[in-house]
Amino acid sequence: MGNSLEATETNFDQIIGSDKPVLVDFWAEWCGPCKMIGPVVEELANDFKETLVVAKVDVDSNPRLSVKYGIRSIPALMIFKNGVIVEKMIGFQPKAELKKRIEAHI
């Protein structure tokens, strides 16, 4: 995981409480679209490393987070500001679209 953090049920609240916006990627190893978007998320983590925190949540290893945030389809991406969800995206998204949505919250 390049510039992204591994988020777990233990450290999730601390990560989303960052003073920077946080992009969270809910994913699973067996998910084809997750494997497609994974490299895009890593590129964004690098592109925005000064202004954005990027975290990845393995839904199989962190089922309570999946339930808490209503994750029914993956990949699911959420942007948090001050611990609050400000944006939700489900399914594969092109990098340009993700970048536009991120920039709206920076």
HELIX and SHEET records of a PDB file:
HELIX    1   1 PHE A   12  ILE A   16  1                                   5    
HELIX    2   2 GLY A   32  ASP A   47  1                                  16    
HELIX    3   3 PRO A   63  LYS A   68  1                                   6    
HELIX    4   4 LYS A   95  GLU A  103  1                                   9    
SHEET    1   A 5 LEU A   5  ALA A   7  0                                        
SHEET    2   A 5 VAL A  53  ASP A  58  1                                        
SHEET    3   A 5 VAL A  22  TRP A  27  1                                        
SHEET    4   A 5 ALA A  76  LYS A  81 -1                                        
SHEET    5   A 5 VAL A  84  ILE A  90 -1                                        
END                                                                             
